[in-house]
């Protein structure tokens, strides 16, 4: 390869690298997100009782008065969604609801902050009710950290897909409250699309203590 072409390729590579680093430096997100989850999974009753602690740092330039979580198991299906899902899966000769439509149950027992016992105010929002708004005790300033404790209950629905069970096989994708993504555009609380659209969330570390019958494999 001529020296001029090699030099041009090197310049393009270095320029691309610089652009990537600039955008990485200007972007922001929550830092040090960690989920500590303790749950009791009862396959016979198709239930999960869980306590979740979410810890993170506010790496934005603004104070945060509230936080948003995604609660996908709480998805409230519209009649149109059910009809479209049945129509879509009929081509594959699959009944998405083998025992009839089953919405399942997602219930919040309590939400607290840090080591305190004060119940935080919260509200479920969104057209499909998959957005959980939690009001903090006081605004979270830039570079400050906080931990949120969520005690919740699940009745797993009988249905095919990313979340549900059938024939003693459980799919538990995104079964726990997940911190929404916050960036320069604000909070990303888009609807939960049921037709296999990828989820969007921050990377995080996890520690999970799971209790279940020894006959089951995870």
N, C-alpha and C positions, 0 to 999 in steps of 0.2 A: 504494500500500500504506500503510495507517495506520502512524503513527510507532510505536505500541505493538507492532505485529506485527513491524516491521522491527527494533526494539530486541530483541525476544525472539529472533528468528532470529540476530542478532549474538551474543547471549549464548550460545545453543546452540553456535554455531560456535566461539567462544572456549573454551568449556568442553570441547568435543570435542578441540580442538587441545591444550589443557593436559593432558588425559588421555593423549593419544597421546605427548606429550613426556615425561610421567612414566614411562610404560611403556618408552619408548625409553631413558630414562636408567637404569632399573633392570635392563634386560636386559643380558646379557653374551654375548660370543662371542669367538672368536679374532679378533685384529686383524692387519691388514697381511698377509694370506695371499697368498703368491706362489708360483706353480709355474714352475719353469724346467726344460723338458723337451727333451732331445736324443734323437731317434729315427731309426732306419734302417728304413724300410718297404719290404719286398720283396713286391710284389704277385704275382710269379710263384710264390714259395714260400709266400705267404699268411702271412708272419711279420713281427713287429715286434721289434726289439731297442732298448731304451730305457733312458735314465738320467734320473731325475727328482730335482730338489731342491725340497723344500717348506719354505718359511720362514714363520714366524708368531710372534705374541706371545701369551702366556697372559694373557688379560684376565679370567680368573675370579678368585675370591677364595681358591682352593685350590691347593696344590702338585699337580703332575701327575707321577706316577711312570711312567706309560705313556701312549701315544697310540694312537688307533684310526683305522684307515683302512678305506675300503670298496674291495674288489677284485672288482667285478662280473663281470669275465671269468672268474673262478674258480668261478662258480656251479655247484654240483653238483646236477644235476636228479634229482629223485626219480622213480620210476616213475609215480606219480600225476600229477606235473607234466607229464611227457611225454604221458601219455594225455589229460589235460585240454587241453593245447595242441593236440594233433592233432585232438581233437574240436571245439575252438573254431574252428580254421582250416579244417576240412573244410566248414563252412557257407559259407565264402568260396571254396571250391574251391582252396585253397592247401595245399601240402605244406610244413610248416615246416622239414623236413629233406630237401631234394631228393635228397641222396646217401645217405640213411640217417642215423640219429642221429650227430651229431658234437659231442662235448663241447668240442673245442678244448683248448688248453694255456695255462696261466698259470704261470710259474715265476719265483720270486725268486732272483736270483743273490747279492745282498748288500744289507745295510742298514747304513749308517753315520751318524754324527752330526757335523755341522759339517765341519771340515777333517781330522778324525781318520780313522784307518784301522781302528779297533777295530770289529769286527762286533757290532752290537746284537742282543740276543736278541729273537726274535719268535715269534708263534704264530698260526696261522690258526684262527678260531673261527666259531661260528654253525652252525645246522642246515644251511644251504646253503653254508657255508664261504666267505662273502663278507666276513668281518670279519678284518682284520689287526691284531693287537695287537703294538705295538712298545714294548719296555722301554727307557727312557732311561738314559743313563750315570749321571745323578743327577737327583733331582726338579727339575722346572721350577717355580720360584717365580712368584707373581703378578707380572705386568708384565715378566717375563723373556722373551727371544726365543730361538729355536732354529731350526736347519735340519736336515732329515732327507734323506739321500740314498738312493734306492732304485734298484737296478739290476735290471731285469726283462726277461722274454722272453714273447712271445705267439705262439701258433699260432692264427690266426683260424679259427673253425669255419665250415663251409658250412651256413648256415641263414638263414632270413628273421627279421626282427625288428630290434631296436635295436642288436644286435651280431652281426656275421657277414658273409658274402659270398655272392653267387651271380651268375653271368653277368658277372663282372668288375666288379660294383658292390659296394663295401664300405661297410658301416654300422659305425661305430666309436664309438658312444655310450658314454661313461664307460669307456673302454678302459684308463685309467691309474689307479693308486692315488689315492684321493680322501680327504682328511681328513674324518673323521666330524664331525657337528655336536655341539657340547657346549654345553649351557645349564643352567638351574636344575634341570632334570629329570635331568641327567646326560648320558651319551653316548647318541646315537641310532644304534643298531646294529640296526634292524629288518630282518627278512628282505627279500630282493630279490624283489619280486612281479613275475612275468613277464607279467602281463596288463595292460601299459601303465599301471601306476600311476606317477604322477610321482615323480621322484627328489627327495631332500631333502639339500641341501648348502649350505655357506657360499659367499658371493660371494668372488671372488678375482681377482687379476690373473695374466696368463699371458705367458710368453715361450717360444715353441716353435721349435726348429730341426729341420726335417723334411727328410730325404733320401729321394727316391723317383724313379722313372723319369719322364722329362719327358712321356711319353705320357698321364700321369694328371692329372686336374684335382682340386683340393681345394676 
